Every structure is written in structure tokens, then in C-alpha cells.
Amino acid sequence: MQKGIFSFLIILFPLLAQAEWRLGANIGFGGTGISSTVQINGVDLEVHRSDGPLAYSLSVEYPMSVDTTLAVDMTKGVSLSPFSEGVTFTGATYRWYYPNVYPAMVKSKTNSSTLLLQEWCPYIGPSMGLAQGTINRQKDLVSSVDGSGIYIGMHAGVDYQLSPNFVSRSELASGMTLGSSGLVKTSLSEFVIQTGIYFILD
């Protein structure tokens, strides 16, 4: 887990120095999974593995207009027994806010007074990126299942400004890889309901 988080932040760190970028983290329920066809003794068997029921995600986001943002999100499912978080969904997410604009207030560095307007800001938008990973279960007949592919998905949720610079987010996210080619048919999927917070850099 630490290696994945560290790599994610190192790649995006140069972008965070600019104003208006938002750095967020969510945690919730759901998971990620792999479905694959394997051959055992000449017989094709479908194997389904998942990491859950917990999930978490990290994001770096930037406003494109008054009611749209573009983000890079990384999502992982977490299995506790045995502990596993072998599948990662990393991609771009476009969020469209309607009927309100996105939360954008930051604390003034020069003025002593601040006006904070708090309202619910719902959004919806597509996502696309790369899903990859391996799920191991040592006591199963098929001990390891792996896969990778391009995925498409959807994010829907609502933001609420808690204070200048801090915004809460509740979100439902789902995604699935496109059809695989070749002898081995593999697909990866995610479905998470999560909540968290993001910080507006100023």
C-alpha cells in the first residue's frame, strides 16, 4: 500500500505547487475484482477474485471551468482476511457539477474577514484509465489470478464545503475493463461507495 501511495504522489507532486489544485483522500465500502478463465486438466474454469469490503482512493484534481473539474484518481480495494490490495484502478475522471458550481473558496491571506457560503454541490462524470493487479489465495486450487486492461467507469457524488480550503466528498464510483483479446479472457472491475475530504491548495 505504501509503495503505491508513494509512487502516486511522486508522479503528481510537481503539479501540486500550483494554486487551485485539490488533494483528496476517501475511504469506504466496496472493492475491486478480477474475473479470469484458467485451464485445469484440460477444462476451462472461470475464477472470480475480489478485494473488499473496504476501499480507499487518492485524487489530485484541477478545475477546468466554473462547473467542471478534471482529476487523476487511484482506487484500491482492501481485503482483511487474508490482507490483500492487489488491484489498482488509476485514471482520469471528469466531474460536471449541476445545478451548482464546484466548491472553490479559499481563505484570504490579506483580509481578516471571510464569507463562507455552504451548499451541496452534486456532480457526475465519466472516468477512464488503466486497471491492473494480482490477487493471491494460497489455499485455493488456483492460487494466483492477474490481469490488466483499459477501463471505463462513472463517478457520481456530492461535495460540501466545510471551511475555507476543506471540502467533504461522498461518492459512488464504478468501472470495468474493456473486453480482452487472446486465449485468456480477463476482466477487472471496481464498485465503491466512499466518503472523504479534499484540501484546496492556495
MOTA-V274476 format. One record per backbone hydrogen bond with DSSP energy under -0.5 kcal/mol. CO is the residue of the C=O (numbers start at 1). NH is the residue of the N-H. If there is no record, write none. Layout:
co=<CO;CO>
nh=<NH;NH>
This chain:
co=<1;2;3;4;5;6;7;8;9;12;12;13;13;14;15;18;21;22;22;23;24;25;26;27;28;29;30;31;32;33;34;35;36;36;38;38;40;43;45;47;49;50;51;53;54;55;56;57;58;59;60;61;62;65;66;67;68;68;69;70;71;71;72;73;74;75;76;78;79;82;84;86;87;88;88;89;90;91;92;93;93;95;95;96;105;114;115;116;117;119;121;122;123;124;125;126;127;128;129;130;131;132;133;135;137;141;143;145;147;149;150;151;152;153;154;155;156;157;158;159;160;160;163;165;166;166;167;168;169;170;171;172;173;174;175;176;183;184;185;187;188;189;190;191;192;193;194;195;196;197;198;199;199;201>
nh=<5;6;7;8;9;10;11;12;13;15;16;16;17;17;18;21;201;24;61;199;59;197;57;195;55;193;53;191;51;189;49;187;38;47;40;45;43;40;38;36;34;52;32;30;78;28;76;26;74;24;72;22;70;68;102;97;64;65;95;62;73;93;60;91;58;89;56;54;84;81;79;134;77;90;132;75;130;73;128;71;95;69;97;124;165;116;117;118;119;161;159;98;157;96;155;94;153;92;151;90;149;88;147;145;140;143;137;135;133;131;178;129;176;127;174;125;172;123;170;121;162;168;166;200;162;163;198;160;196;158;194;156;192;154;190;152;185;186;37;35;177;33;175;31;173;29;171;27;169;25;167;23;201;20>
